[in-house]
Amino acid sequence: MNKKVAFYTLGCKLNYSETSSIGRLFNNAGFDTVDFTDTPDVYVVNTCSVTDNADKKCKKIVKEALRINPNAFVTIVGCYAQLKPKEIAEIPGVDMVLGAAEKFQLVDHITDLTKKPKAVILNQPVSNANEFVPSYSFGDRTRTFLKVQDGCDYSCTFCTIPLARGSSRSDTIENVIAQAKDIAASGVKEIVLTGVNLGDFGIREGKREDRFLDLIMALDGVEGIERIRISSIEPNLLNDEVIAFVATSKRFVPHFHIPLQSGSDKILGLMRRRYKRELYANRVAKIKQLMPNCCIGVDVIVGFPGETREDFVDTYNFLNDLDVSYLHVFTYSERENTPAAEMCGVVPGSTRADRSKMLHILSDKKRRAFYETQIGKTYEVLFEADLKDGIMHGFTRNYVKVKTKYDPILVNELRTVQLTAISPDGDVEITESEEILVH
């Protein structure tokens, strides 16, 4: 019988794409991929280290894996494994820790599944992680996360990602197109482009220069993919050309996720962000001018060192007045080896929590206000396989989450629906008449 391997992924969409690629390497080596609870012979935990909470989750996952199979070979990869390999090696039951330059050779390193008295650490300096390794997620019938860029050359004072993933590097447009065609052939309807600093995509060799705009223009011509979504893009890299192209694209959808981090120019400076809030507001205005129904998501950090009450109110008011659709709120947590961890003006934990709660409430209001502008409109919805209490969900092109009674025929199908009302749980209800649901 083949050996069994199970995966657990923490963190971003990029991690999910890489986990799937590592999984295919195991499958090619004769392993069967199974569920976490199916007593696998090998556990692979792909970690994140954006917050302290992600570190704690890693320890909990290892403990649960060993409860299910005390003899399982436990391997840790990902950002946490690059940043703190010795700390991970001290977790009881961990057998191997692989850094950024080694994780895609994981199968080659596992030659003996015997539990180790002490974890083996394979971790080179992050500067050695200088090659781009293509990845895309697999297993979700509806959408795939396609990695086109990795690493980051920015130096934001709060961020450990350059320390964990290395410098910015990209795939070639030719290879991305080939992968997109493979994804289309599998029946997946939607691709989500992912990367650490997606807008920094580019291959620059001699006189040749491929930009992010060149990439999305090429992808727009791939037959068989109904939708392409940009996962997250820095405001200083989201230029008017990209916005204008998406507005007229056949496949790229009217949905942007644009990190802001703070609405205070003072805090943006302390963070070493590469823009001021005026530029951000101009980007939002341009998007709404060309795509009035576009959904815009925002990343924001609360409790950064030096953030006074006035700075937070500045951020709150800026977001309140901005025509955006939802917020992803992060409570600042100190990360070792980052400049921010040494800054003065530490914000008390209780204050960070209070500010986070206020922005979560604002996010709920923003999302509902956006949904209310969409009621009565007719859209295509891509339905997903999730099922709970007889209800299934799907998303419009502009990221409105809709729900309807479960129908297996609708899974991974595009159907034209009319948005009729917002339900008590915040999702949008749709007209259920066959005349509208079925083309």
N, C-alpha and C positions, 0 to 999 in steps of 0.2 A: 504494500500500500504506500502511496505517496505521503510524504511528510506534510503536515498542515501548518499554515502560517496565518496569523491574524494581525490586523493593523489598527492602530488608534491614532487619530490625527488631531492635534491641537493647533489653533491659530488660524492663519489666513487662507484664502483661496489658493495661493501659491503652494502652500504646504499640501493641500488636497491633491493638486495636480502632480506634485512630486511623489506623494505616497502611492498614487496609482501607477506611476512609472516604475517605482521600486517593486510594486506588486507584480507587474508584468515580468520583471527580471526573475522574481521567485518562481512564477508560473513556468517560464522558459527553462528553469533549472529543475522542474519536476515537482514543485510544491503545489498543493491545493490551497487556495485562499478560502478561509472560513470565517464565520462570525467570532467575535471576541469570546463568547461563552461556549464555543464548540471544542473546548479542550485542545487548543492548538499545540504543536510542538515548539513553535517559535512565535514570540510576540515582538512586533516592531512598533515602537512609540515614536512618532514624529512630533517634535516639541516646538513650542513657541516660547519666546522670552520677552514679550512686549511688556508684560506686567508680572508682579510677584505672584499673582494668583495663578498664572500659567505654570510657574515653577512648582507650586504646591499641587496642582492638578497632576503633574507628571508623577510625583511620589504616590499619589492616591491610586493612579492607574496601575502602576507597578504592583502595588499591594493587592489590588483586586485581581490582576492577572495571576499572581502566585496563589491566590486563594482558589482560583478555578483550576489551575494546574501547577502545583508546587515544583514540578520538574521541567517546566517550560524554559526555553532559552530566551532571555529577555534582552533586547537590543534597543538602545536609545539613539536617535538621530535628531537632526534639526538644530534650530538656533540655540536652544538651551545647551545642547550637547557641544556646540562649538565654543560657547562662552564659558561654561562651567563644567568641563568634563570630570574633573576630580570630585566635585561635589556630587555629581550624578553617580560616579563610581562607588560612592559611599552608601548609596541607597541599597538596602538589603535585597538580594535577589537579582540585581542587574549583572549581566554577564559581559556585555560589550557596549562601548560608547564610541560612536563614530562622528567625526567633525564634518564640516562642510565639503572638504575636498575628498572625503572618503565614502560618503553615504551612498553614492551610486555604485560603489564596488562592494556593497554589503554582502551580497550573495557569495562573492569570491572569498570573503573573509570568514564566512561561517563554514568551516570544514569539520567541526566537531560540535555536536549539540549537547555535550555533557556540561552540566552546571559548573561554573567556575568558582573557586574559593575567593577569588578577587577579580573584579571586572577588568577586562582588557580595554585599554584606551588607545584608539587610533585617531589622533587629532593633530594635524599640521597647522602651522600659522595660516590665518585666513587669507593671507596674500597668495597662498598656493591654490586657493579656489578661484582660478582665473579663467576657467573654460566654461562656456555655456553648455548646459546639459538640457536638451529638449524634454518637455514633460506635458502631459495632459491627463486630466482625470477621466476615469472610465467606470461605468457601472450605473450612473444615473441616466435613464433613458431620455430625459428631457433636455439636459444641458451638460456641457463639458467646460471645464476650466482649462484654458490653453495658455501655457506659460510662454511668453515671447521675450521676456527680459528678466534679468536677475541682478542683485547687488545694487549698491547706491554710492554715488560720489558726493552726495550732500553731507553736511556736517551739523545737522540739527542737534542742539545741545542735550535733548532728552532721549535720543534714539541710540539703540545698540545694534540696529540692523547692519550698518556697514562693518561692525566688528564681528557679526555673526555670519554674514553672507559675502563680504568682500566688495570689490569695486564693481561698477556698472558694466554689464556685458549683455549682448543681445544675440538672438537667433538671426539667421538670414531670412529675408522675405521668401525666398524660394522654399526653404524648409518649412516655414510656417504655413505656406499655401499647401504644400504636400500633406502636412498633418491635418489641415482643415478639410481637405478632400477625403482623407481617411475617416475623419469624424463624420462627415456628411454621409459617407457610404455605410456607416454603422446605424444610421437612422436617427441620430441626435438632431434636434431641431434648432438648438441655440448654443452658441459659443460665447463664453465670457473670457475676454482677454485679461491675463493677469501678469503681474510683475511687481518688483519692489518699487521701482520708479518708472512706471509704464511709459510716461511721456518722453523719457530719456532714451527710448528705443532708438537704435541706430547702428549701422555698420559703416565705419569710416576707414576706407583703405585707398590710399593714393587720391585719385580724382573722384572716386566713387563715394557717394554719401547717401545712404538710405535713412530717411526720417520716419517718425511715427506716422505722419500724413501719408507717406509712400506706402507704408504697411497697410493702413486701413483702406486706402484706395484699391490696393491689390486684393485684399480680402473681400471687398464688396463684389467682386466678380466671381466668387466661388459658388458654383451651382450646388443646390441641395441643402444649404444652410439657410434657414428662414430668418434667423435673427443673430446679430452679433452685438454684444454688450461690452462696454468699456468698464472695467471693474472700479478703477480709481486713478485719478490723474491730477498731478500738481497744478495749481492755478496758473503758475508762471509758465507752464508748458502747454496749457490748454489755450492755444492761440486762435485767432479769428478764422484762420484757414481750416482748422480741425472742426470748429463749431459749424462753420458754413457747410463743410462736406457732410457732416452727420445730418444736418437739416435736410439735405436733398438725397441722402443715401437710400438705396434699395433695402439694405440689410441692417445697417447700424441703427440702433433704436434711440429714441429721444429720452435718454436717461444718463445722467452724469453723476458720479460720486467724486466730490472735490474737497480734499482736506483743507480746512481753514486753520484749526488748532486754537486760534484766539482772535477775537474781534478787537483787541487792543494793540495798536501799533507798538506800544512799549513792550508788551509781552512777546509779540512777534519778533522784535529785535533781540530780546533775551534768548528766544528759541533759535535764533539764526535762520529764520525762515526767509525765503528769497522773494518776498513781496510784502506789500502793505495792504491794509484792508480795502483801500480804494480800488486796487487792481482786482481784488476778489469781487467786489460789488460790480465792477465793470464787466467781468466775465459772466456773472449771473444775468445782468441786464441784457448782454448780447445774446445769450442763450434764449432768454424769454422773448426777445424781439423776433428771433427766427423760428423758435419752437415754443409757442405760448403754453402748450400742454406738456412740456418737458418736465420730467421728475428730476429734482436735484437733491442729492444727499450731501451731508456735511459732517466731516470729522471735527470734533472740538475737544480740547483738553481743559479740565478745570483743576485749579489748585497748583498750578505751576509756581515755582519759587518766585517770590516778588509780586505775585498777583494780589493786589489789594482789593478791598471791597469795590472801590471805584473802577478798577480794571475789569472786575467781573461784571459789574453793571454795564460797563461799556460794551463788553462782549454780548451780554444778554440783549441789550437794546439793539445792537447791530443785527443780531440774528432775528430778533422779533420783527424788525422792519424789512428784512431780506426776503425776497420771493423764492424761498426754498421749501422743500417738501418733507424732509425729516432730518434728524440729527443722529449721529453715532457719538455718544458721549463717553469719554475716557477720563477716569479719575487719575491724576498724575501719581505715579509711583517712582521712587528713586531707583535708578539703575546704576550698578557699579561701573566705574570707568567712563562715566559720561560727565561733561562739564556741569550739567544741571544739578547733579548730586552734590556738588560742592558749593552751590550758590547760596547766598543769604536770603532771608525773607521766607523761610519755610512756612507753608500754610498748614495749620493744624488739621489733623485727619477729620475731625468732626465738621470743620468748615468745608473741606473738600467734599464730604458726603452731602452736606446741605446744598452746595452749589450744583453738584451732580444731579440731585433730585429736582432742582428747579429747571435744569435744562432738559431732563427727561420729560417733565410735564410740558415744557414748551415744545418738545419734539412731537408729543402726542397731539398737541393743538395744531402744529404745522401739518402733520400728516392728515388729520381730519379735514382741515381747511382745504388742502390740496384735493383730497377725495371728493369733497363737496363740489368743487369746480368741475369734476368729471361726471357727476351724476347726470343721466339723460343721454350721454354720448354712447356711440356704438364703436366697439373695438374688437379686434381679434385677440383672443385669449389662448395662451398655450397652457393646457391643463397638465397637472403633475400626478404622480402615482400615490401621493400621500392620502391617507384615509383615516378619519377619526370620527366616530359617532355618525357614520353614514354620510360624511361631508368630505368633498374634495376641493382643492384649491388650484388656482392658476394665476398667471400674471399677464397683464396687457403689455404692449410694447413699452409704454411709459411707466411700467412698474407699479400699477395699481393691482393690489392683491384681491382677487375675487373668489367667491365660494359658491358652490352649488351642490345638489344632491349627487352622491357618487354614481358614476356610470362608467363601467370599465371600457366602453367604446371610446370615451373621451380622453383616456390616458395618452399623453404625448401627441395630442391632436390640437390643431388650431381651429377654433370655432369663433364665428362672429356673434357677439352678444351685446346686449344693451345693459349698461350699468344703471341700476334702478334705485338702490338705497344703501345706506351704511348700516350694517348690523350692530347690535350692542357690543360685540367683541372687536369692532373696528374694521372688520373686513367689508368688502363691497358685495352686495347681493346683485344678482343678474336676472334678467328675464329668462324664464325657463321654457318658453314656448318653442316647439320644434322648428317653427318657421324662422326663428332668429338663431337658434343654436346650431342648426345644421345648414350647411351651404346648399 
